[in-house]
Amino acid sequence: MNRLLDDYEKGKQFFLYTGRGPSGHTHIGHLVPWVFAKWLQDKFGAKMYFQLTDDEKFWTKKT
């Protein structure tokens, strides 16, 4: 985090990446990282990419 903040102070931009890889129903516990990512986006003016995917589970699923 220090490196990111140091770079930000030097005028460098960064982006945020978060998302959801569904393995069940979405619940209130999923909100914590999403709300934090949104706060960072608003605070630093960063772009945020939110991915909803099941591809990781497809490729790592044991058959």
C-alpha positions as MATLAB code, in Angstrom:
seq = 'MNRLLDDYEKGKQFFLYTGRGPSGHTHIGHLVPWVFAKWLQDKFGAKMYFQLTDDEKFWTKKT';
ca = [
       0.000    0.000    0.000;
       2.865    2.378    0.748;
       4.269    1.929   -2.744;
       0.879    2.646   -4.263;
       0.433    5.789   -2.171;
       3.966    6.975   -2.947;
       3.323    6.543   -6.674;
      -0.045    8.305   -6.344;
       1.639   11.288   -4.669;
       4.001   11.443   -7.664;
       1.001   11.743   -9.980;
       0.872    8.143  -11.174;
      -2.550    6.603  -11.672;
      -3.707    3.151  -10.654;
      -6.797    1.029  -11.156;
      -8.802   -1.239   -8.917;
      -9.902   -4.771   -9.714;
     -12.548   -6.662   -7.833;
     -15.375   -8.989   -8.642;
     -17.228  -12.119   -7.874;
     -16.658  -15.723   -8.868;
     -19.990  -17.262   -7.925;
     -19.927  -20.466   -5.940;
     -23.207  -19.751   -4.213;
     -25.628  -16.948   -3.533;
     -24.304  -13.439   -2.945;
     -24.585  -12.434    0.716;
     -23.886   -9.423    2.930;
     -20.274  -10.520    3.501;
     -19.493   -9.854   -0.153;
     -20.259   -6.163    0.344;
     -17.218   -5.376    2.505;
     -14.562   -5.539   -0.257;
     -16.963   -3.950   -2.775;
     -17.726   -0.982   -0.529;
     -14.018   -0.562    0.263;
     -13.103   -0.685   -3.442;
     -15.797    1.914   -4.174;
     -14.422    4.148   -1.421;
     -10.908    3.872   -2.893;
     -12.299    4.652   -6.343;
     -14.040    7.783   -5.075;
     -11.144    8.901   -2.858;
      -8.410    8.563   -5.492;
     -10.368    8.933   -8.727;
      -9.215    5.500   -9.853;
     -10.861    3.378  -12.503;
     -12.432    0.208  -11.158;
     -12.986   -3.028  -13.029;
     -15.626   -5.345  -11.594;
     -15.659   -8.816  -13.062;
     -18.434  -11.350  -12.688;
     -17.019  -14.600  -13.895;
     -17.099  -18.303  -13.511;
     -14.108  -18.993  -15.774;
     -11.635  -19.598  -12.921;
     -13.916  -22.238  -11.482;
     -14.347  -23.804  -14.924;
     -10.584  -24.169  -15.440;
      -9.781  -25.355  -11.906;
     -12.819  -27.582  -11.396;
     -11.956  -31.211  -10.741;
     -14.022  -33.525  -12.913;
];
